[in-house]
Amino acid sequence: MSTSPAVHATHGDPRLSRFDPLQRVIYFDDFDHGLNGWTTLVGNYEDSLETMTRSYARHMQPMLSQITHWDSGTHGSFDGTYALKIATRAVPGERNTAIKRITFRKASRIRVETYFAFKPEASELKLSVLDVRSVGLLFDLQDGHERVMPHLRYLNALDGQRMDRWQFKQRSLPFRAVGGRNETVTHDHLNPQDWEDIPGAGQKLCFNEIPTKINWHYLRFDFDLERMRWLGFQCNDQHFDCAGVESIRMPAMPNLSCMLNLVFFCESDTAKRAFFYLDSVLLSGDF
Amino acid sequence: MASLMRNAYTAVIARGELWQGSVQTEPYEAAWAGEAVLFVHVLEAKGNGTAVARVQISPDGMHWVDEGAELAIQAQADDLSFARVVNFGGWLRLSVTVPPSAGITVVATLALKA
């Protein structure tokens, strides 16, 4: 009689077996089960919505998509029907976001993992590989001393040129007071300026050959909350150590203690909607 | 227990936007939902008259057809109108016609339920 092969611990939950979480799963959001607390990132305002920074006022709500196309029907998600969809408007340079807001209970190492894909709206019968400018993620964090915002994006195309590289930000536009009561400030940290190449972080992804064929990609990003430092990231088979890669930093602000916000975003490079799909998101910590 | 609860989500599909002339909201994908209520809340109004917002559905998020439900939106502050829809397929949006005499700044909301 043959014996059964050894079973890996994660095979107990096949949904987890394609992730490498740290010791504690903080959240595991499979979008086959709903929006799971993901919403849109609106800008700050006082008294009137008109005080909101215009780029933030343009952000729209994320949605659950079956990834259905005019020519081939429903594509579906990695392991089910629905994926989180972040869609820009059909305007060059437009961006959109999805955010989940929690706080941390221990300033440990954290890891976010996701399976993602991106495509422009399939409004033309051509390759359309240069229509999505970028997709990315950022954390908005605060400890007792600083607010720290690591930004990471995959720059697919810029002004019609193929870029295929990962970038970060360590600078942002200055803060401005939102209204007249001095209660709220804002800064457009996702503005198009100040992105820098991560050294050696070029990568070609699997865009496929027409706008209605998508392939899922794995992304892992590690950050140290105790030292507020990048630890590295991985996309598919490439690992990037990120030595010397920094974050946007500023003195701690009122009302943001232990903030642990995670944002995914995408940008369009042309007058076509850019779609950023997330099959699932897993945030884990070393505690 | 969670699986017994009906999933629900409210999406703001226009936030403080000034509607004049002909306006379409961005496509919103919601095949998971069996029913939806669309609300339009007028924050500010210029002029007067009644705007009409037609609920539209789509097979692909790119080509649109009237579903049949409509909202009659009065060009006056704090006007609140709604329309209910079911069996709408995968996408929803509003196609709005505002009379030349009016401009309305609105919050439009899509309340979805599985």
Interface residues (C-beta under 8 A of the other chain):
Chain A: H33 G34 L35 T40 V42 L49 E50 M52 A57 M60 Q61 M63 L64 S65 Q66 T68 H69 W70 T81 Y82 K85 A87 R89 E121 A122 S123
Chain B: A2 N7 Y9 A11 V12 I13 R15 G16 E26 P27 Y28 E29 A30 A31 W32 L43 P59 D60 G61 M62 H63 G90
